[in-house]
Amino acid sequence: MPQLPVIIPIIVTGLLVGSALRNPSRGISKKKIGGASVLSGLLNGAEAYVANLITPQPTTTFTRAGSTVSFTLPAAARQTSELVFYASSILAGILIPLFIVAIAMLYSRGSRVEENVELEESDLEK
């Protein structure tokens, strides 16, 4: 099974941050962040599905006393692991943009507070 894809959530996050930089006075609405995160999760799940279709199923080979036995996982076990893979890729696709944008917003608010304190101190010195 392939690794969790993360390129789509990173691209969506870049688009979110780019739109915030284009309009710094308005910022990003919660509705826009939520919609972009859900879209990112769905696209990430679709990418995981396609990657799983392209990747060949692993076979296990046992050799004992000169005879070789090769088999794949039963369909039920494969289906369960695929379901977990798809769910985790959707969840990762939703959470990556949310966490990155939330951290950026907190950092932005912290730097604004520091700028306001510096401005007030310089006004008091005059």
C-alpha angles and dihedrals in degrees: 000000000000125000122267111280115236105166096092095053090049091051091048090049090051090052091050093050091045091054090049091051091049091057105028094165095057100039121192123309121230089238091056092047092048094047093048091048093051091047089049091051093050093047090047090052090050090050090050090051093051092045090051091050092050095045112082117239112258118248125208119220124200123188119196128163094345096310122108123209120191124187143153127229117281114266093249093054091045091049093051094050091046091052091052090047092052094045093049092048091051091048092048090048091054098043101044096065092040094053096043094048092044091052090047091050092049091048090048093051091048093052091047091054090051091050091050092050091050091049092050092049092050090049091051092052092057 
